[in-house]
C-alpha cells in the first residue's frame, strides 16, 4: 500500500501541459511571465531582457524574449516550433509544451498536446473566440486532452471590462460543450500576461473574478486518472522495451521484462497476457532499480517477472488478462498529417506503436476533418500538411491496440517514412471525436 501511494504521489507532483492560441494572443509573454514569477530564469537572463526592453522603448519588461529563442522567431515576432520548458514551485513540477499559434504550424500543436494533461488556450480579450481558437479546441478535443484553461489575455487593453469577458466565456463554453468537454474540466481565467494580472498573483483590478490565478490552478488541478496521458485507473498495459537476463549468480538468475507502464497498475499475483502471441501467465514480482514494489502504477518504469517461462521480446505488450486489447491487422484510425508531402492511398510506410515497429499500407482515406466546423467532409483524394482525416490501415504484423478515446498511450502511434526515418503523422486508433463531428464519416 505504501508503494502504491508513493507511485500516485509522484504523478500528482508533475503536470504536463501545453499552450495554444492565435498569433499575437500573447503566449510567449504568458510563458515568460510564468517563468519569471516562479523564479525559473537566471538573473543575467532577466537583465538581458530588461536591457532589450529599454532599447525597444518599453516601460515593462518584454518577457516574451525569455522564450522566443530562435532567431527566426525573434525576427518574425511569432513562435514557429514547439519548445519544452521545465519549471517548478514548492507544490508541483511542470513540463510545458509551448506551441505555435500561426495556422501554418497547427501540426505542431498536435505534437505539443499529444502528451498533455492540460492545455492553456489563449484568446485576446479584444478579439474573443476566433477561427484559430475553434481549430485548436477541436485538435485538443481530438487528442483527448482532459482539462482545458481558457486564458482571456490582455484584459488591461479592454479596461478590465467584466461584461466583455463574460461574453467570451459564454461563447467558449458553448464551443467546448459542442466538442464534448464537460464543465468541471474547463476553467476560464481573465488575465494580463504583460502586467501579471491573475497569472501568479490575484489582481485587484478584477474584484468580480473569484476563481484561481493561473498558477494556483496549475498547482492544484488533479492529474491522475484515466483522462491523463498515463491512465492509472485503466487496465494494465506494459510495452516491453528490454528483456533483462542478469545470470550473475543463482539468486539473480532470472528473466525480467522492462518498460514504462503505459496504463493501469500491476501487482504480484495479477493474471496477464503477453500479446500479440496470447500466452497467459501471472506476475511473480515487480521491481525497480531501488528494489521490489508491492504495486506499480502508470508512468513508472519497472521490470516485471513472470511465473512462467514465456517469450515476451521487445515489442510485446503485457496486458491485464481480464481486459486485454484487441489484436488486429486492420486499423481504423484518425491521422494528423505532419509532412509536406501529401498522403495518398496505397502508401507503404512504417508504423510505430509502443515499442514495436512494423510495415503498414494505407488503404482508403474515408474523410477529412473540417476543424473550424468540427465536422467530417467527403472522402478526400489526399491528406495535406496539417490535415486531419479518417483512414484505414493494414499492418504487416498484428498489433494489440486500444481505442485512443479509452487509453491514449496504447491507442496512439506514429507513421514513419522508411527511407528517411522522419515522422509523417500522429495516429489515433478509432475516432476520438465520435459523434461530436456530426458530418460525413463520423460514428
LINTANOR-V800805 format. One line per field, one symbol per residue. psi: psi as a letter, one per 40 degrees, with the letter a starting at -180 (. if undefined). burial: # if it has 9 or more other ideal C-beta (glycine too) atoms within 8 Angstrom, else .. A space follows every 50 residues. Layout:
# LINTANOR-V800805
psi = ???
burial = ???
This chain:
# LINTANOR-V800805
psi = ddddddddddddehhhiiiiiiheefdddddddddddefeiidddddddd dddddefhdhhgededdgdidddddefiheihhhihiiiediiihhhhii dhddfdddddddedeieihhhiihdddahaddddddddddddefhdihhh hgifedefffhdddddddddddddddddeeiideehhhhhihddeehfcd ihheegeeheaiiddddddehieiiddidhhdeiihhhhhdihhgdfdad dfgihihiahhdiaiiiheihihhiedehiaihdihiadeaiidihiheh hihhhidigihgiheihhihdegiihhiehhhihhhheidhihiiehhai hhhbehhiiihhbihdiihhedefiiiihidihiheihihihihidhiih iihdedhddeeiiihihdddeihdihihhagddbedgeahei.
burial = ..##..##.###.#########..##############.#....##.### .##.......########....##...######.###.#..######### ##..##########.##########..###.################### ######.#.##..##.###.###.###.###...##########.##### ..#..#..#...###.###.#.##########.#######..##...... ....#############..#######..#.###..###....######## .#####.....#.########..##.#.#.#########..###....## ####.#.#####..#######..####..#..#.###########.#.## #####.###########.....############.##.#.##.
